[in-house]
Amino acid sequence: MTDRLIIEGLMSTVGPGNVVHVTAMGAHVDRADDRVMELRPFFPSTTWDNLYGTRRGVFHMTDDMLQFARIVMRSEQPRANWVTVDGKLFPVVEGACRWWALEATSFSDEGGRGRIAARVVSYREERPFIGLHRARHAVLEAAILATRTHILSAGEIRRQLANVAPWVDKTGGRSERIAFAELSEYIERRLRGPSNPPDACLDSRQSGASNAGM
Ligand SMILES: Cc1cc2nc3c(=O)[nH]c(=O)nc-3n(C[C@H](O)[C@H](O)[C@H](O)COP(=O)(O)O)c2cc1C
């Protein structure tokens, strides 16, 4: 029996002109084999384009949810340092707990979503992970909702946000409170924008989204 998980983290890739792109992404990992990972970027996405173009990227695990939230909202461009592995440069985001330098080995398109198999070519633990934390988990859920305002109804998003908000009040520190507040404002702005679908047309798209495996 396989023991596969999706770990949520930050993915950095390199675009034309060596421009570093960082985005939130899930990595599919098999606990029986830590030499490989799989990524599932949607189309279109810079992550797919960059990985297809260079075959190189870095997946990061972090507990800094303020940085994570701001990367999702594109309000912060994180600093990245180049690390050389086998003569190739990989962009490592500053502040992450752990990172895995990846070399993409195969690409396929599965119904509008990419599937990229990757080999781990280097790995490093930079600092300890703080541990399980409900407020940080709430920020993670809010970050996912922030990237789904075009898929889910405003009502569903507000309901899900309200469910996790008490975790921030009960267990959060300053940075979790700021992250959650900024994400909540960002989500509201997007929900009031033109691209959010009305509640009535969402049932089928919602079930597709919940299978999306982020
Ligand atoms: C926790 C989390 C996990 C995500 N996982 C994925 C993923 O597996 N695939 C994907 O395409 N987008 C994922 N997203 C959404 C991307 O961050 C977002 O769609 C982004 O715009 C990807 O496009 P880009 O490569 O052009 O930045 C995730 C977002 C969050 C907050």
The ligand as an SDF file (V2000), in Angstrom:
LIG
                    3D

 31 33  0  0  0  0  0  0  0  0999 V2000
   -1.7710   26.0200   -0.0570 C   0  0  0  0  0  0  0  0  0  0  0  0
   -1.9430   26.2120   -1.5400 C   0  0  0  0  0  0  0  0  0  0  0  0
   -1.7090   25.1530   -2.3900 C   0  0  0  0  0  0  0  0  0  0  0  0
   -1.8330   25.3050   -3.7790 C   0  0  0  0  0  0  0  0  0  0  0  0
   -1.5870   24.2370   -4.6000 N   0  0  0  0  0  0  0  0  0  0  0  0
   -1.6580   24.4000   -5.9360 C   0  0  0  0  0  0  0  0  0  0  0  0
   -1.3630   23.3190   -6.8090 C   0  0  0  0  0  0  0  0  0  0  0  0
   -1.0520   22.2010   -6.3790 O   0  0  0  0  0  0  0  0  0  0  0  0
   -1.4440   23.5640   -8.1490 N   0  0  0  0  0  0  0  0  0  0  0  0
   -1.7610   24.8100   -8.6420 C   0  0  0  0  0  0  0  0  0  0  0  0
   -1.7770   24.9910   -9.8520 O   0  0  0  0  0  0  0  0  0  0  0  0
   -2.0670   25.8350   -7.8310 N   0  0  0  0  0  0  0  0  0  0  0  0
   -2.0140   25.6570   -6.5040 C   0  0  0  0  0  0  0  0  0  0  0  0
   -2.3240   26.6900   -5.6720 N   0  0  0  0  0  0  0  0  0  0  0  0
   -2.7380   27.9590   -6.2470 C   0  0  0  0  0  0  0  0  0  0  0  0
   -1.5280   28.6880   -6.7560 C   0  0  0  0  0  0  0  0  0  0  0  0
   -0.7710   29.2380   -5.7000 O   0  0  0  0  0  0  0  0  0  0  0  0
   -2.0190   29.7850   -7.6920 C   0  0  0  0  0  0  0  0  0  0  0  0
   -3.0150   29.2570   -8.5180 O   0  0  0  0  0  0  0  0  0  0  0  0
   -0.9560   30.3190   -8.5510 C   0  0  0  0  0  0  0  0  0  0  0  0
   -1.4870   31.3810   -9.2420 O   0  0  0  0  0  0  0  0  0  0  0  0
   -0.3380   29.3230   -9.5230 C   0  0  0  0  0  0  0  0  0  0  0  0
    0.0060   29.9490  -10.6720 O   0  0  0  0  0  0  0  0  0  0  0  0
    1.4620   30.4980  -11.0110 P   0  0  0  0  0  0  0  0  0  0  0  0
    2.3940   29.3260  -11.1820 O   0  0  0  0  0  0  0  0  0  0  0  0
    1.2330   31.2270  -12.2870 O   0  0  0  0  0  0  0  0  0  0  0  0
    1.8710   31.3800   -9.8790 O   0  0  0  0  0  0  0  0  0  0  0  0
   -2.2140   26.5560   -4.3010 C   0  0  0  0  0  0  0  0  0  0  0  0
   -2.4560   27.6250   -3.4250 C   0  0  0  0  0  0  0  0  0  0  0  0
   -2.3300   27.4600   -2.0610 C   0  0  0  0  0  0  0  0  0  0  0  0
   -2.5750   28.6230   -1.1620 C   0  0  0  0  0  0  0  0  0  0  0  0
  1  2  1  0
  2  3  1  0
  2 30  2  0
  3  4  2  0
  4  5  1  0
  4 28  1  0
  5  6  2  0
  6  7  1  0
  6 13  1  0
  7  8  2  0
  7  9  1  0
  9 10  1  0
 10 11  2  0
 10 12  1  0
 12 13  2  0
 13 14  1  0
 14 15  1  0
 14 28  1  0
 15 16  1  0
 16 17  1  0
 16 18  1  0
 18 19  1  0
 18 20  1  0
 20 21  1  0
 20 22  1  0
 22 23  1  0
 23 24  1  0
 24 25  2  0
 24 26  1  0
 24 27  1  0
 28 29  2  0
 29 30  1  0
 30 31  1  0
M  END
$$$$
